[in-house]
Amino acid sequence: MTRSTVIHGERFQFADLRAVLARANEQKSGDQLAGLAAKSERERIAAKQVLADLTLGELMNEPVIDPDHDEVSRLILERIDQPVFAPFQAMTVGAFREWILDDATTPRMLESLAPGLVPEIAAAVAKLMGNKDLILAASKIRVVTGCRNTMGERGVLGVRVQPNHPTDDLGGILLAAVDGLLHGCGDAVIGVNPAAESVPVVQGVLHALDRLIEGLGVPTQACCLAHITTQLAALEQGAPVDLLFQSVAGTETANQSFGVNLALIAEGRARVLDHHRSREVSWVGEQAMYFETGQGSALSAGAHHGVDQLTLEARAYGVARAFDPFLVNSVVGFIGPEYLFDERQIIRAGLEDHFMGKLLGLPMGVDVCYTNHADADQNSADNLLLLLALAGCNYVMGVPCGDDVMLNYQSTSYHDALAARRLMGLAPAPEFERWLVERGLPSGVAPIPNGRTDSRKMLEQVERILNSPDARG
């Protein structure tokens, strides 16, 4: 259905809802690459004006991708809680923005609405918000999850320790993980991206991380971020799996490019939950999935179907939401400047992603990152890190020195995460904080203790793991 508006005597026409959403988006190099972006600021404002006057019901009833040809669209529509949505269907997107930001709208009201929202609504309202609005709105919402500890409570900023190694050397991985623990990081997960996609490598990493966690009594979870089928094959051969990882996107064809579909993800989740019940571990919750997303992934796979990258990112959250994840994060600057050109676009996208995920009921983290050929630097990352901490982000990455030597991109370091906690008065996950205090380790809230720590004990545990008869790697 064509939409149009007139601004200062100039008429702007948009062929359909996809065109309105795309032109209303803030400037993104990915939308320009796809030929979807507004051609001028006047056209962008015109699209925002049209979008603000659309009702939420129109966004619900006009899917941007035909559900007859896309399983993601079908999943989204099948899982909407219609009674929750019904009171909002006549509200315009502009009025919905005001309702979200209104002081009278409580966190409980926002959290209860999440099951009734299609992702396109989250994308639409994000396009009408400034950066400050995105921070303020997201800061109201908390999504708490549980695996081997509890993540997402108000006043908590978690950290994923990311001890990647270019040759998957277990000694290097474990020492980097211990370095993170000594800096008070690792409550979200100790998660390794393997350099080699093989079952033996994944088995070795998972066994080693499990021994480290069990040997030191760390209340956290481990993950090896290989393809879901590789992780399930390792599980079949006896590897301990706390969190099952998979990258997901907002269209069926984009997910196919990752080698997955919804049925495979559902099967994997069911198998890992059964596996959890067979282990002698004190689980504090039943969330077992970890998803990563990122603006531009569908376009890079040639699977965007004429939909802008922000709207597709929101649809990826619709996929993640269906599988009750423990962690979700946007790797916001990882795909490259072809999709988010510079620090301005990366910062904007990070705030958008975090807000949309939270509005849709997800435990959102963000990998505050950039590639070496993007127009960004560590000051850019510092800015986004602090803005996300203000916004109530569940967790960020902890990478040794902020430089991932395997993936070859820049992220946030253990020290960066500690500084953000200190500046904002934030703490680690409660179970993890107690573990840190008992061992005289820093949490970020208080100054680093001067007393004895358990660093020697940790290093001795690493040595025992590496010297064990079944050590792999």
N, C-alpha and C positions, 0 to 999 in steps of 0.2 A: 504494500500500500504506500503510495507516494505521500511524503510529508513536505511541507514548504513553509517558509516564513519570509517576511520582508523586513530588512534593516536599512533605515535611511534611504528608502526608495529602491534598494537593490533586492531582488527576489532570489532566494536560495531554495533549490529543490533537492530532495533526497529520495532515491528510488524506493528504499525499503528501510526496515529497522536496522539492518546491518550497516547501511550507509550512514544513518544517523549516529549510531554508536561509534563507528570508525572516525567520522569527521569530528565528533565531540571530544575525542581523546586528546590529551596533551601530546605535544610533539614527541614522536618516537621514530627513530630511524627505521625500525622494522616495518611500521605501517607505511612509511615512505617507500621502502623497498618493494612492498607488496602492492603499491599503487592505491592504497586505501585512505591515506591521510588527507586532512583538509589542505586545500591549496593556498589558503591565506588565513590570517587570524580572524578576518571577518566571517569567513565560512565556518571556522571553528566555533565562534560565538553564536552564529546562527544555528548550528547543530546543537549546541548546548541549550539554546532557547527552546528548540523543538523538543529535545529530550526532557527538559524540565517539565513540560506540559503533558507528556505521556503519562498514562496511569500505570500502576504496577500490574493491573490486570492485562493491559495490552502487552506488556513484556512477558507475562506468563503465557498468553495465548498465541504469541507469534514467535515460535522458536527460531533462532538464527540459523540452525541447521535442522533439516527435516528429520524427525524421529523415525520415519520409515526407512531412512538410509544411514542412520547413525545410532549406535547403541549407547553412546554417552547421553544424547538427547533423551532417549527412552528411559535410561536410568534416572536422570534428573527428574523427569516428569512423573515417573511412577512413584518416586519416593517423597514427593511434596506432601506435607501435612496440610490438606485443604482447609480444615476447620481453623487452623492457626492463621492461614493466609487470608481467609475470607474477609475479616474486618478491614484489611488494608487494600483490597483489590481496586477500590475506586480512588485511592490516594494517588496524587501525581508524584513523579520522581522528585520534583522540587520540594513539595510538601514533606515527602519522606526524609529528605536531607534535613529539613528543619526539625522534624520529629526526632531524628537520631541525635542531633546536637542539643536539643532542648534539655535543660537541667531536670525537668520533670520526668524525662525518660530515664528510667533506672537501669542499672546493669542487668537486673533480673528480667526486665521487660525485653531488652535486646537479646538476651540469651534464650528466652523462651520463644522468640520469633524465628530463630535460625532455621528450624525444620520446615517452615512455611515459605522460605525464599528460594526462588530459582537463582542460579548464579548470575544471570543477565541483569537482575535487579541490583545485585551487589556491584557489578561493573558499572551500571548506569549511574548510581548515586556517587560512586567514587569519582566519576568524570566531572561531577558538579562540585566537588570539594577541593579546597586548597590544601596545601601540605599541613597547615595547622589544624584544619578540620579533620583530616585523616588521622592525625595523632590524637586529638581530643576524643574523637569517636571511638577509636580502637582502645584507648586507655580505659574506657568504661567496661570493656568486655574481658572476662576471664574464662578460659576453657581449661579445666583441670583434668588430667589423665593419670593413669597409674599402670606401671609395669613392675619393675623391682623397686621403684620409688615413686614419688608423687611429683608431677610437674605442672606448672601453670598457675599456682596460687598467687594472689596479689602480693606484691613485694618481693617476688622471686625473679631472678634473671639466671636461667640455666646456660650451660655451655656444653656443646659437643666437643670432646677432645677428638681431633682428626689427625692421628699419627701416621699419615701415609708414608710409604717408602718406595723409591723408584724400582727396587728389585724385590719387594715384598719380604725383605729380611726381617725375621721375627725379632732379633735383637734390637734392631733400629726401631721397629714398631713399638716394642714394649718399653724401651727407654724413653721414647717420645711420649708415650702414654703416662709413664710415671712422672715425667717432667710436668705434664698437665695436672696430674693429681696433686703434686707438690705445690702447684700454684692455685689450688682450690677449684680446678675445673674438672669437668667430666660427669656432672650430675645428669645432663640430658642423655648422653650416651657416649661410649667410647666406640667410635665408628670409623672403620678403615675402608678406604677405596682401594681395592686390590689393583696392582698394575697388570697382573695376568688374570684372565677370565678362565679359571680352571677349578675343578672340584678340590684337588689336593691343596691348592693355595688357600681356598676359602676354609676348608677343614682346619688347616694349620693355624690360620688367624683366629678362627672362632675358639678352638681349643686353648690357644695361648691366652687370649683375652679372658676366657672363662676362668682359667687357673689364676690369672692375676686378680680378678675380681673376688673369687672365692678365697684365695690365699690371704688377701688383705682385708677381706670383709667389707668391700666397698659396696654401698647401697646404690648401685647403678646397673646399667644394662650395656650389652655389647652388640655390635652389628658389623657384618662385612657386606659392603655395598656392591655386591656383584649382581648379575641378573637374577631374577627371582627363580628361574629354573636351576641355576647353578647352586643357589643357596638351598633349595629343596633337595637337590641331589646330595649335597653335603649333609643335610639333616638326615636323609635316608641312610647314610653311612655312619651315623652316630655323632655328628657334630652338634653341639648345644646352640640353639638359636633363640635368643631373647626377642629380637625384633627382626621381622622380615621386611626387607627394603625393596622398593621399586620406584623408578621414575615414572610419572604419569603425565598425560596431557589432556587437552580439552576436546579432542575429536577421536572417533574410532580409528581413523586412518593414521593419526599421529601416534596413538598407542600401538598400532600394528608396527610402526617404524621402530618402536622400542622392543618389539617382539612379545607383546602382551595383549591380552584382552581381558574383559571383566570377569569372565568365567575362570581364567587362570588365577587372577588375583584372589577371587573368592575361595578357590580350592587351596591356594597357598595359606591364606589366613586360617582356614579351618584346620589344616594340618599342623600349623604352628601352635594353635590353641590346644589341640590334642596333645602335642608334644609338651607344652607347659604343664599340663595336668599330670604328666608322667614323671616330672622332675621334682626333686626334693629342694625346691626353692620357695622362699616366702614371697609370693606375688602379692602386691598391694592393689592391683587392678587387672583388668582383663584386656587391656589394649596391647596389641602385638604387632602393629604395622607402622612402618616408617616410609613416608612418601616425600619425594623431591619434585619440584616443578620449576618453571621459569618462563618468563615472557619471551616469546619468540620461538619456542620449541616446535610448535605446529608449523610455523612458516618455514623453519629450517628443514623440516621434513616434507615440504610441499603439500601440507595437509591442513591448510587453514580455511579452505572453503569460502574465501572472501570475507572472513570475520577478522576484526582487529585483534592484536595480540593481548590487550588487556582483557577483553571479553573472553577470549579463549583461556587465559590464565584463570579467570573466575570459574570457567567450566571444568578446568582440571581440579579445582577444589570441590566441585560437585562429585567428581569421581572419588576423590580421597574421602569425602564425608561418608560415603556409602559403606566404608570398610572400618569405621570407628578407630582411627589411627591414634597411636601414642604420640607421634611426632609428625609434623609436616614442615617443610621449609622451602622457600623460594631461593634458588641460587641466582640472585637477582642480576648480577653483572657477569655471570660465567659464560654465557653464550657468545658475547662479544659485541663490538661496536656496530656491527651490521644491524643489530636489533635494539640496543640501547647505546647511543653513540658516545655520551660523555657523562661526567659526574652529575650534571643536572638531571639527565634522563634516568640515570641509575638511582639517584636518591628518590626521585619521584616514584619510580616503579617499586622500590622497596617499601615505601610507605603505602602505596596502593595495594600491593600484594598482602601486606600484613593486615591492613584494615579489612579487605574483602574476605580473607580467610577467617578472621575472627568473627565478622558479621555472619558468616555461614556456619559458624560453630566449630571451627577447627583450632587445634593447639598449634598456633603458627610460630615458627621461628624464621629467621632470615640469615642466609649466608651473605654477609656484607662483603662483597667481593668485586673484583674487576680483573680483566685480562691485561696483559702487558702492552697490547696495542690499542687499548681504549684511552680516551682523553680523560684520565682520572688518575688519582694518586692516593697515598695513604691519608692525606688530609681529608679527601673525599670520604674515605671509609670511616674515619673518625667522626665526621659530621653525621653520617647515616647511622652509625652505631649509637650515638648519643640520642638521636631523635627516636630511634626504635626503642631504646631503653625507657624514654619518656612515654612512649606509646603502649608500654606493657608487653613488649615482645616476650614470648615464652623462653626463647633461647637463641644464642648466636654460636658461631664457630670459634674454636680455639685451635689455631694452627701454629706450630713452632715458628716463632719469629714472624708470624703473619704471612709466610711464604711457603706455599705448598710445593715441595720439591718433586712430587710425582705428577700432579695435575698441572703444574706450571702456571699458577695464577696466584693472585694476592688476596688475602682474606684478613681476618682479625686474629690477633695473637692472644695467648693466655694473659699477658699483661694488659692488653686492651680491655678484655672482659672484666678483669679485676678493677681496673680504673673506672669502668662504667658502673659497676656495683658500688664502688666507694662514692662516686659523685652523686648517684641517685639514691643512696641508702638502701640498696637491694641486696638480697641474700641468695644463696644457692637453695636447691630443693631441701626441705626440712630434714629428711633422713640423712642426706648427704652432708648438710651443715653440722649435724650432731657428730657424724663420723670425723669431719675435719677438726672440730673443737677438741674431741677426745685425743687427737694426734698432734695437736699444736700446729695445725696447718692453717693458712690464710683462707678466709671466706670472701674477702673483698669488703665486707662491712666494717671490720675493725682493722687496725694496722697489722702488718705481718708480725706474728709472735717472735720473741727473741729466744724463747726456750727451745729445748730439744724437740726435734721432730722425728718421725719414723722413716726418714729417707733411707737410712741404712737397711732397715727391714724391707723396704720396698725393693731396693736393689738386690738384696739377697733372694727375694722371691723371683725376680727376673732371672737371676742366675740358676735357680732351681728349675724353672720352666725350661730354660734353654738346655740344661744338662739332663733333662728327663729322657728316658729311652725312646719315647714316642714323639719327641719334638720334631716338628716338620717345618719346612721352609728353606 
